[in-house]
Amino acid sequence: MKSHQHIYEKLMAELPSRLYNKYPVLLASFESLNSKALRDFCNFVKTDQERQNQLMPKDGTVHEFTSNVMSFLEQLLDYEETVGWCLASTPQLGAGRLPSVSEAEQRKALGKFLRAATDDLVANLQGKSKNYDSPTLQDLFLLNNYHFIHSVFQRNQRMLALLELDDSGVENTFIRQIEEQIGCYHRGFNRLLGFISMDTSMSLLPQVDKLTKSQRHAIKDKFKGFNEELDQLTRTQRCYAIPDEVLCQRMRQKNCDQILPEYQKFYDAFSTVNF
């Protein structure tokens, strides 16, 4: 409508002013309504919790809400000029013409909107994660969703470029959040590693040929505790999901790198001990 305003003005030039002025007023109304709808969308993303909380994925995978929000934001880019103009301008309903907004202002306004929407989505996800009783599942849920958002940025460089107009470090922020959640997830294995920590096990190595009774029991308890904790983690985490194959393989490798060397040191130290 805005792009054809000059055509309508030419066609209606001979009409009474009350009719001539209706088109820009109507257009300004549309633009004002669209701008409000976009801002209401951000508020909805940030505050809507109740219905979505009932749809929490049991395996900690990417939430449907995340996918829907990012899909909507990508679709907005097909109307970059119109959306940017709506966000950058402040139409006056009584004005004869619409305000002029440069392309740079439109892009900056759209980038600011995209940044606000993704910030609100992150806040929403952080609230959703608290629905899980397991801290590990909370961490995995946030990891999956942060990684999904970042994958959209990587796939859609146009979106990332607009976001960086508002915050040049937006991608690094998400990378940092992803790494933090990976660290939080792996700290869920600290109890398992505690059973085989050589820092707390060295005192159990026999200083003479014979172990004391308490040393034998302590070594048995460490092997038993490790096996039971590993069984519990295995049963639990079989129900978890990491949909991105590259991320999933990275997490598996990290588990192996974190656990196997420590277990090997413990096993080498105590497997030949008669306990």
C-alpha positions as CSV (number, residue, x, y, z in Angstrom):
1,M,0.0,0.0,0.0
2,K,2.8,2.4,0.9
3,S,4.6,1.8,-2.4
4,H,1.5,2.6,-4.4
5,Q,0.6,5.7,-2.4
6,H,1.7,8.1,-5.2
7,I,-0.5,6.3,-7.7
8,Y,-3.6,6.7,-5.5
9,E,-2.7,10.4,-4.9
10,K,-2.6,11.0,-8.6
11,L,-6.0,9.2,-9.2
12,M,-7.7,11.0,-6.3
13,A,-6.2,14.4,-7.0
14,E,-9.5,15.8,-8.3
15,L,-11.6,14.4,-5.4
16,P,-12.6,16.4,-2.3
17,S,-9.9,16.6,0.3
18,R,-12.0,14.5,2.8
19,L,-11.8,11.6,0.3
20,Y,-8.3,12.4,-0.8
21,N,-7.0,12.2,2.7
22,K,-8.6,8.8,3.6
23,Y,-5.9,6.7,1.9
24,P,-2.9,8.0,4.0
25,V,-5.0,7.8,7.1
26,L,-6.0,4.2,6.3
27,L,-2.4,3.3,5.6
28,A,-1.2,4.9,8.8
29,S,-3.8,2.9,10.7
30,F,-2.5,-0.3,9.2
31,E,1.1,0.6,9.9
32,S,0.2,1.5,13.5
33,L,-1.7,-1.8,14.0
34,N,1.1,-3.9,12.5
35,S,3.7,-2.2,14.7
36,K,1.6,-2.9,17.8
37,A,1.1,-6.5,16.8
38,L,4.9,-7.0,16.4
39,R,5.6,-5.5,19.9
40,D,2.7,-7.6,21.4
41,F,4.4,-10.7,19.9
42,C,7.6,-10.0,21.8
43,N,5.5,-9.6,25.0
44,F,3.7,-12.9,24.3
45,V,7.0,-14.7,23.8
46,K,8.4,-13.4,27.1
47,T,5.3,-13.9,29.3
48,D,3.3,-16.8,27.9
49,Q,4.1,-19.8,30.1
50,E,1.0,-21.6,31.4
51,R,-0.1,-23.4,28.2
52,Q,3.3,-24.0,26.9
53,N,4.5,-25.4,30.2
54,Q,2.0,-28.2,29.8
55,L,3.8,-29.3,26.6
56,M,7.3,-29.7,28.0
57,P,9.3,-32.4,26.1
58,K,10.1,-35.2,28.5
59,D,13.4,-35.8,26.9
60,G,14.7,-32.2,27.1
61,T,14.7,-31.7,23.3
62,V,14.0,-28.5,21.4
63,H,10.6,-27.1,22.5
64,E,8.0,-26.6,19.8
65,F,7.6,-23.0,21.0
66,T,11.3,-22.3,20.2
67,S,10.9,-23.8,16.7
68,N,7.7,-21.8,16.1
69,V,9.1,-18.5,17.3
70,M,12.3,-18.8,15.2
71,S,10.3,-19.9,12.1
72,F,8.1,-16.8,12.5
73,L,11.1,-14.5,12.8
74,E,12.6,-16.0,9.6
75,Q,9.4,-15.5,7.7
76,L,9.4,-11.8,8.7
77,L,12.6,-11.4,6.7
78,D,10.6,-12.0,3.5
79,Y,8.9,-8.6,4.3
80,E,12.0,-6.9,5.6
81,E,11.2,-3.4,4.2
82,T,7.6,-3.4,5.3
83,V,8.3,-4.7,8.8
84,G,11.3,-2.5,9.2
85,W,9.3,0.5,8.2
86,C,6.5,-0.4,10.7
87,L,9.0,-0.6,13.5
88,A,11.0,2.5,12.6
89,S,8.2,4.9,11.8
90,T,5.5,6.5,14.0
91,P,2.6,7.1,11.7
92,Q,0.3,10.0,12.6
93,L,-3.3,9.3,11.8
94,G,-4.1,12.9,10.9
95,A,-1.1,13.4,8.7
96,G,-1.5,13.8,5.0
97,R,1.6,11.8,4.2
98,L,3.5,9.0,5.9
99,P,6.9,9.8,7.4
100,S,10.0,9.0,5.4
101,V,12.3,6.3,6.9
102,S,15.6,5.4,5.4
103,E,16.6,1.9,4.5
104,A,19.3,2.0,7.2
105,E,16.7,3.0,9.9
106,Q,14.4,0.2,8.7
107,R,17.2,-2.4,9.0
108,K,18.3,-1.2,12.4
109,A,14.7,-1.2,13.7
110,L,14.2,-4.7,12.5
111,G,17.5,-5.9,14.0
112,K,16.5,-4.4,17.3
113,F,13.1,-6.2,17.1
114,L,14.8,-9.5,16.3
115,R,17.2,-9.0,19.2
116,A,14.3,-8.3,21.6
117,A,12.4,-11.3,20.4
118,T,15.3,-13.7,20.9
119,D,16.1,-12.2,24.3
120,D,12.5,-12.7,25.3
121,L,12.6,-16.3,24.0
122,V,15.7,-17.0,26.1
123,A,13.9,-15.7,29.2
124,N,10.9,-17.8,28.4
125,L,13.1,-20.9,28.0
126,Q,14.8,-20.3,31.3
127,G,11.5,-20.2,33.0
128,K,10.3,-23.4,31.2
129,S,13.5,-25.3,32.3
130,K,12.4,-25.0,35.9
131,N,9.5,-27.4,35.2
132,Y,12.1,-30.2,35.2
133,D,12.9,-31.7,38.6
134,S,16.3,-32.9,37.3
135,P,19.0,-30.3,37.2
136,T,20.7,-32.3,34.4
137,L,17.5,-32.3,32.3
138,Q,17.2,-28.5,32.9
139,D,20.7,-28.0,31.6
140,L,20.1,-30.3,28.6
141,F,16.9,-28.6,27.7
142,L,18.5,-25.2,27.7
143,L,21.5,-26.5,25.7
144,N,19.3,-28.0,23.0
145,N,17.2,-24.8,22.7
146,Y,20.2,-22.4,22.7
147,H,21.9,-24.6,20.1
148,F,18.8,-24.6,17.9
149,I,18.5,-20.8,18.0
150,H,22.2,-20.5,17.2
151,S,21.8,-23.0,14.3
152,V,19.1,-20.7,12.8
153,F,21.6,-17.8,12.9
154,Q,24.2,-19.9,11.2
155,R,21.8,-21.0,8.5
156,N,20.3,-17.6,8.0
157,Q,23.1,-15.1,7.8
158,R,20.7,-12.4,6.8
159,M,19.0,-12.7,10.2
160,L,22.4,-12.7,11.9
161,A,23.5,-9.6,10.0
162,L,20.3,-7.7,11.2
163,L,20.8,-8.9,14.8
164,E,24.4,-7.6,14.7
165,L,23.2,-4.1,13.8
166,D,21.8,-4.0,17.3
167,D,24.4,-6.1,19.1
168,S,27.6,-7.0,17.3
169,G,28.3,-9.7,19.9
170,V,25.0,-11.5,19.7
171,E,26.4,-14.7,18.2
172,N,29.3,-14.9,20.7
173,T,26.7,-14.5,23.5
174,F,24.8,-17.6,22.3
175,I,28.1,-19.5,21.8
176,R,29.0,-18.7,25.4
177,Q,25.6,-19.7,26.7
178,I,25.9,-23.0,24.8
179,E,29.3,-23.7,26.3
180,E,28.1,-22.8,29.8
181,Q,25.2,-25.3,29.5
182,I,27.6,-28.0,28.2
183,G,29.7,-27.4,31.3
184,C,26.7,-27.6,33.6
185,Y,25.5,-30.8,31.9
186,H,28.9,-32.5,32.4
187,R,29.1,-31.4,36.0
188,G,26.2,-33.9,36.5
189,F,28.8,-36.6,36.3
190,N,30.8,-35.3,39.3
191,R,29.2,-37.7,41.7
192,L,30.2,-40.6,39.4
193,L,33.7,-39.4,39.1
194,G,33.9,-38.8,42.9
195,F,33.8,-42.6,43.4
196,I,37.0,-43.1,41.4
197,S,38.9,-39.9,42.2
198,M,42.5,-40.8,42.9
199,D,42.7,-37.7,45.1
200,T,40.5,-39.4,47.6
201,S,41.6,-42.9,46.9
202,M,45.4,-42.8,47.4
203,S,45.1,-43.4,51.1
204,L,43.4,-46.7,50.4
205,L,46.4,-48.1,48.6
206,P,48.2,-50.6,50.9
207,Q,51.4,-49.2,52.4
208,V,52.3,-52.8,53.4
209,D,51.4,-56.1,52.0
210,K,48.0,-56.4,53.8
211,L,45.0,-54.1,53.7
212,T,43.1,-53.2,56.8
213,K,39.4,-54.3,57.0
214,S,38.2,-50.7,56.6
215,Q,40.4,-50.2,53.5
216,R,38.9,-53.3,51.9
217,H,35.4,-52.1,52.6
218,A,36.2,-48.6,51.3
219,I,37.6,-50.0,48.0
220,K,34.6,-52.2,47.5
221,D,32.3,-49.3,48.2
222,K,34.0,-47.2,45.6
223,F,33.6,-49.9,42.9
224,K,30.1,-50.6,43.9
225,G,29.2,-46.9,44.1
226,F,30.7,-46.2,40.7
227,N,28.8,-49.2,39.1
228,E,25.5,-48.2,40.7
229,E,25.8,-44.6,39.7
230,L,26.8,-45.5,36.2
231,D,23.8,-47.8,35.9
232,Q,21.5,-45.1,37.2
233,L,22.9,-42.5,34.8
234,T,22.6,-44.8,31.9
235,R,19.0,-45.7,32.6
236,T,18.1,-42.1,33.1
237,Q,19.9,-40.6,30.1
238,R,18.6,-43.1,27.7
239,C,15.4,-41.1,27.9
240,Y,17.1,-37.9,27.1
241,A,17.6,-36.5,23.6
242,I,20.1,-34.3,21.7
243,P,18.6,-33.9,18.2
244,D,21.6,-32.3,16.6
245,E,23.9,-35.1,15.5
246,V,27.1,-33.1,15.7
247,L,26.3,-31.8,19.2
248,C,25.2,-35.3,20.3
249,Q,28.5,-36.8,19.1
250,R,30.5,-34.0,20.8
251,M,28.7,-34.7,24.1
252,R,29.3,-38.4,23.9
253,Q,33.0,-37.8,23.2
254,K,33.2,-35.4,26.1
255,N,31.7,-38.1,28.4
256,C,34.3,-40.6,27.2
257,D,37.2,-38.1,27.6
258,Q,35.9,-37.2,31.1
259,I,35.2,-40.6,32.5
260,L,37.4,-43.3,30.9
261,P,40.9,-41.9,31.8
262,E,39.8,-41.4,35.4
263,Y,38.4,-44.9,35.6
264,Q,41.5,-46.4,33.9
265,K,43.8,-44.8,36.5
266,F,41.5,-46.1,39.4
267,Y,41.3,-49.5,37.8
268,D,45.0,-49.8,37.3
269,A,45.7,-48.8,40.9
270,F,43.2,-51.2,42.6
271,S,42.4,-54.1,40.2
272,T,45.5,-56.0,41.4
273,V,44.8,-55.2,45.1
274,N,43.4,-58.1,47.0
275,F,40.3,-56.5,48.6
